[in-house]
Every structure is written in C-alpha cells, then in structure tokens.
Amino acid sequence: MKDAPDRTLGYRLTTALLSLVREIFCRIPEPVAIFLGERTGDLLRILLPGKARILRENLSRSDLALISKEEERRFEKRVFRHFGRLGAEFLRLPTLSDAEVSSRVRVEGLPDLLSEFAKGRGVLLLTGHIGNWEIALRRLSLEAPGRFHPLIRRIKSPAVNDFVDRHRRDFGKGASILADLGPKPLIRALRSGDVLIVLLDQNSGVDEGVFVPFLGRLAATYTSLARLSLLTDLPVLPSACHREPDGSFRIRILPPILPDPGSDAEEAVSRMTFRYSQALDAFVREHPEQWIWMHRRWKTRPPGETPRQTENGGSPLGPAPTP
C-alpha cells in the first residue's frame, strides 16, 4: 500500500525545498529578492518555450497585437519578469507587517466592498490573474481576517498545492476553497457572510461556459459566477490589483454588477458573464504585461467558427449579449 501523500519522500523533499526557498527570499534584502525573481522569469522564458509560444500566439490573435517582432519580444520578457517577480513577492509575504501592507497597497472602491460585507449576506468579488492577486488578498483581508476565500483549482503536485495553501492561509490571511469540492463550500462561506473571490479569466470549455468577447476575441468563459449571483441574489464586484511603476500596488474595486434575472435564465447568465468579462478586459488593458498570457485562454472555439470570425470576434452563435 502506498504511503499517504504527506508521508512520501517526494512530498517531504518538495515541501522542504519550497520552505528553504521561502526562507532564502525572506532573509535576503528585498531589492535582491525582486532581482532574483525577475531573473527567474527570464530563465523560465528560456526553459519553457511552449509557454512563450502560447503567449505570442495569444497576443497575435488579440486586438492588442504588437506591430513589430522586437516589440513582441520586449513584451514577452516583461510578462515573464512580472510573474517571476510575483513569485518573489508571494514568498516574501511573511516579511510584511499589516501596516506595511496597508501603506504599499492603495485601495480604490473599498466603501463598495465594505458596504456589501456589512449586510452579512456574503460578497462575490470578481478578479483574474492580473497584477498581484496574492498581496491583494492580504490587503483586503485586513478588513476581515479569515473571511476572504479565493476559489482556486487544485495544483497537480500535492506538495506544491499544500505549501501554497498553507502559505496563503498563514501569510495572505485568506482560506482557499478548491473548485473541485463543488458548490456546498461556496454557499457555506456566503451564508457565513464571508467574501468569495472568483477568478474568471481561464478557458472554460463548451460544457461549463458561454462565448463572450475578451480582448477582441470570443472566449469560452465560466458561467458559474453568474449562476451563483442569480442563485444567491448577490451582486458581483469586479476588482484587480496592479503593480505601479514605483513598486507599490493599487487595487481597484468597481461598483457592483447586480443580478439580472430577466425572463430567460440562460440569456441572463450570458448577459451577466459578458459584463464580467468586459470588466476584466478593461483591467487587462491597463497593464497588459501583468496578465497571464501563457494560459490558453482562447483554446475552445465556437462550433463552426470561420477564420474571419476568429479574428473579428464575430460569433456563429449570434451577436454577443449587451450589458
């Protein structure tokens, strides 16, 4: 019989290595840690040519396509460096006091979040893999520690998954909820008056999503958030956390998008999902180098889509719903 995951040699070695890397990044000066993080991004760009290729393909097919190959190469380097730096910033969360987090992370639209939170019905917060979502969790959790729950996918490596989860709970002040556990934990958190953070910028496939425009091209987008909003009668607050040129961060929380039931449930779901996607689209356009271009966002295509429709966002399924 195999050992339990937390007793295997591989699990223990991976956990020990990750803990050692975190300790190193927490002990060295911050500028050095940031430098190493960005250089790690450079290294990953070389070691993972497949990811770099996906980035270039995604960029060329979006309406943010760059004019020259040189611009494309510079953009690619900035994206990988951003994510290398994000890793360093995540590992260094233990070094930041609550006061330091508050001073480094400016929040716009916090009254809208606190107003919904004060109602005690739970809050649905929409975001994506934009900027530094980990420090955003830490900053917002200062308003109600332990009450913020990012909805995440399970990482394939159990050791990495558990390390990230413990790190996020201990130093990000947020308790993750795994998407594969079904809707019950989500409903339970909302009934407790907590905040559920949903990242909605990944490819959903046909069965779980609808096609709505994103960066100038139709993208299969999960409908789960719209369905949850309709089920609970809770509004959705779009948000994103960008890194500023001086190294500080700015969280923007937009006014709530209200549930919009209408007469046809599926049409309402499509219409609401369209509005969520457009909010994320606008956030990405602010700092496109801080978005996860290495994900196959447009992998799933509408049935019968022609090359012309692929490029201009047209849909064989009919026009996109209007907000």
PAVOGU-41206 format. One record per residue (C-alpha): residue in three letters; x, y, z. Coordinates in pm, whole numbers, padded with zeros to 5 digits, always signed. Last residue first. Layout:
BEGIN
AlaXYZ
...
This chain:
BEGIN
Pro-02455+04479-02091
Thr-02517+04362-02449
Pro-02517+03993-02535
Ala-02275+03889-02807
Pro-02429+03855-03150
Gly-02531+03513-03281
Leu-02394+03163-03227
Pro-02178+03184-03538
Ser-01993+03454-03349
Gly-01796+03753-03469
Gly-01490+03849-03266
Asn-01302+03997-03559
Glu-01018+03745-03593
Thr-01193+03418-03522
Gln-01495+03524-03722
Arg-01275+03561-04031
Pro-01112+03221-03966
Thr-01459+03061-03954
Glu-01629+02939-03636
Gly-01845+02633-03690
Pro-01870+02546-03323
Pro-01733+02828-03106
Arg-01366+02785-03013
Thr-01204+02639-02703
Lys-00835+02730-02675
Trp-00893+03104-02640
Arg-00749+03148-02291
Arg-00466+02902-02349
His-00270+03032-02048
Met+00074+03189-02107
Trp-00081+03536-02141
Ile-00130+03556-01763
Trp-00184+03934-01724
Gln+00066+04189-01589
Glu+00211+04282-01930
Pro-00136+04407-02031
His-00134+04687-01769
Glu-00448+04898-01817
Arg-00577+04673-02095
Val-00600+04380-01853
Phe-00836+04574-01621
Ala-01062+04672-01913
Asp-01092+04309-02028
Leu-01168+04203-01670
Ala-01468+04439-01662
Gln-01573+04325-02010
Ser-01565+03962-01900
Tyr-01789+04033-01601
Arg-02038+04216-01824
Phe-02049+03930-02074
Thr-02099+03682-01791
Met-02405+03883-01684
Arg-02558+03873-02033
Ser-02483+03505-02080
Val-02639+03413-01745
Ala-02944+03628-01819
Glu-02985+03458-02159
Glu-02968+03123-01985
Ala-03236+03222-01732
Asp-03484+03369-01981
Ser-03729+03621-01837
Gly-03476+03858-01687
Pro-03258+03756-01391
Asp-03014+04049-01380
Pro-02810+04014-01063
Leu-02640+04346-00991
Ile-02290+04438-01105
Pro-02137+04610-00806
Pro-01934+04931-00838
Leu-01569+04872-00929
Ile-01294+04772-00687
Arg-00950+04893-00791
Ile-00647+04769-00600
Arg-00329+04970-00650
Phe+00014+04836-00568
Ser+00352+04989-00482
Gly+00669+04907-00676
Asp+00728+05263-00802
Pro+00598+05175-01151
Glu+00263+05054-01006
Arg+00169+04688-00963
His-00193+04623-01048
Cys-00461+04470-00826
Ala-00796+04388-00985
Ser-01163+04407-00890
Pro-01516+04343-01021
Leu-01788+04344-00750
Val-02067+04093-00814
Pro-02417+04143-00675
Leu-02585+03877-00459
Asp-02928+03727-00531
Thr-02795+03394-00401
Leu-02897+03180-00700
Leu-02860+03463-00952
Ser-02510+03551-00829
Leu-02413+03184-00820
Arg-02534+03136-01177
Ala-02338+03440-01291
Leu-02027+03316-01113
Ser-02059+02964-01255
Thr-02090+03080-01615
Tyr-01727+03003-01699
Thr-01597+03179-02011
Ala-01522+03040-02358
Ala-01353+03334-02528
Leu-01464+03534-02832
Arg-01190+03770-02948
Gly-01125+04144-02912
Leu-00955+04131-02574
Phe-01239+03920-02433
Pro-01570+03881-02614
Val-01822+03627-02477
Phe-01864+03258-02554
Val-02053+03068-02286
Gly-01919+02823-02031
Glu-01933+02491-01850
Asp-01994+02247-02136
Val-01801+02434-02404
Gly-01460+02463-02239
Ser-01396+02705-01955
Asn-01079+02884-02062
Gln-00945+03100-01780
Asp-01018+03463-01693
Leu-01283+03428-01422
Leu-01102+03434-01091
Val-01364+03420-00813
Ile-01309+03566-00466
Leu-01575+03467-00210
Val-01615+03709+00079
Asp-01770+03585+00403
Gly-02119+03643+00547
Ser-02144+03294+00693
Arg-02410+03215+00433
Leu-02154+03311+00169
Ala-01897+03068+00306
Arg-02150+02784+00326
Ile-02272+02851-00028
Leu-01916+02826-00157
Pro-01836+02517+00048
Lys-02151+02347-00096
Pro-02087+02435-00462
Gly-01847+02155-00558
Leu-01524+02037-00399
Asp-01343+02062-00735
Ala-01321+02442-00708
Leu-01098+02424-00403
Ile-01168+02691-00140
Ser-00871+02896-00025
Ala-00851+03048+00323
Gly-00715+03403+00323
Lys-00479+03575+00564
Gly-00206+03600+00298
Phe+00063+03498+00548
Asp-00071+03190+00725
Arg-00360+03097+00494
Arg-00173+03176+00172
His+00139+02992+00289
Arg-00067+02692+00396
Asp-00244+02678+00057
Val+00078+02732-00138
Phe+00255+02455+00052
Asp-00043+02220+00020
Asn-00069+02263-00356
Val+00308+02236-00403
Ala+00317+01910-00207
Pro+00005+01772-00377
Ser+00154+01843-00723
Lys-00134+01892-00968
Ile-00239+02227-00820
Arg-00608+02222-00721
Arg-00806+02498-00889
Ile-00890+02805-00683
Leu-01182+02992-00526
Pro-01024+03265-00315
His-01185+03285+00030
Phe-01181+03607+00234
Arg-01320+03595+00589
Gly-01002+03485+00762
Pro-00906+03838+00857
Ala-01184+04099+00799
Glu-01060+04439+00678
Leu-00700+04320+00684
Ser-00817+04050+00444
Leu-00831+04314+00172
Arg-00458+04374+00194
Arg-00358+04006+00214
Leu-00586+03910-00077
Ala-00449+04199-00284
Ile-00098+04079-00199
Glu-00189+03748-00362
Trp-00371+03897-00663
Asn-00053+04064-00782
Gly-00114+04200-01131
Ile-00391+04019-01317
His-00481+03652-01295
Gly-00847+03749-01269
Thr-01096+03921-01040
Leu-01459+03905-00930
Leu-01564+03952-00566
Leu-01892+03792-00455
Val-01984+03905-00105
Gly-02170+03732+00178
Arg-02512+03806+00323
Gly-02388+03995+00629
Lys-02502+04336+00501
Ala-02176+04484+00627
Phe-01983+04299+00356
Glu-02179+04476+00081
Ser-02098+04818+00228
Leu-01740+04715+00297
Leu-01687+04624-00069
Asp-01843+04944-00202
Pro-01651+05150+00056
Leu-01323+04992-00066
Gly-01361+05146-00413
Glu-00996+05236-00456
Val-00746+05050-00241
Arg-00380+05151-00212
Val-00137+04872-00133
Arg+00206+04968-00002
Ser+00095+05154+00313
Ser-00163+04894+00412
Val+00082+04608+00350
Glu+00345+04784+00560
Ala+00098+04833+00848
Asp-00003+04466+00832
Ser+00361+04370+00865
Leu+00548+04237+00564
Thr+00826+03979+00596
Pro+00588+03680+00585
Leu+00465+03797+00238
Arg+00813+03744+00093
Leu+00727+03422-00093
Phe+00441+03597-00274
Glu+00658+03892-00370
Ala+00923+03659-00513
Gly+00662+03467-00713
Leu+00512+03793-00844
Arg+00861+03900-00951
Gly+00892+03590-01166
Phe+00543+03656-01297
His+00629+04011-01395
Arg+00958+03901-01546
Phe+00774+03657-01770
Val+00535+03929-01890
Arg+00809+04190-01938
Lys+01018+03950-02149
Glu+00721+03871-02375
Phe+00655+04243-02420
Arg+01013+04308-02524
Arg+00999+04018-02770
Glu+00669+04140-02918
Glu+00803+04493-02958
Glu+01102+04349-03147
Lys+00873+04136-03362
Ser+00695+04451-03472
Ile+00342+04589-03465
Leu+00203+04450-03142
Ala-00126+04260-03115
Leu-00354+04412-02852
Asp-00663+04314-03051
Ser-00595+03953-02959
Arg-00475+03689-03204
Ser-00111+03797-03203
Leu-00105+03816-02823
Asn-00246+03470-02777
Glu+00002+03320-03023
Arg+00295+03502-02863
Leu+00198+03390-02512
Ile+00138+03033-02630
Arg+00489+03032-02781
Ala+00641+03155-02455
Lys+00462+02877-02270
Gly+00599+02619-02513
Pro+00948+02766-02487
Leu+00955+02682-02115
Leu+01325+02678-02023
Ile+01402+03009-02195
Arg+01105+03206-02058
Leu+01159+03027-01728
Leu+01510+03171-01707
Asp+01393+03526-01770
Gly+01123+03486-01504
Thr+01387+03356-01264
Arg+01581+03673-01343
Glu+01276+03871-01238
Gly+01252+03686-00908
Leu+01624+03719-00845
Phe+01604+04096-00891
Ile+01299+04115-00663
Ala+01481+03916-00394
Val+01788+04138-00427
Pro+01578+04452-00394
Glu+01405+04299-00087
Pro+01723+04223+00102
Ile+01784+03849+00161
Arg+01619+03672+00454
Cys+01264+03628+00322
Phe+01379+03501-00017
Ile+01610+03250+00149
Glu+01340+03125+00387
Arg+01093+03088+00101
Val+01347+02886-00099
Leu+01406+02663+00204
Ser+01033+02608+00257
Leu+00994+02516-00110
Leu+01280+02268-00084
Ala+01145+02112+00236
Thr+00797+02074+00086
Thr+00939+01915-00228
Leu+01153+01676-00022
Arg+00862+01579+00202
Tyr+00627+01511-00089
Gly+00890+01315-00277
Leu+00967+01103+00027
Thr+00604+01014+00074
Arg+00445+01079+00410
Asp+00210+01369+00336
Pro+00073+01189+00029
Ala-00027+00882+00233
Asp+00214+00594+00177
Lys+00129+00345-00093
Met+00000+00000+00000
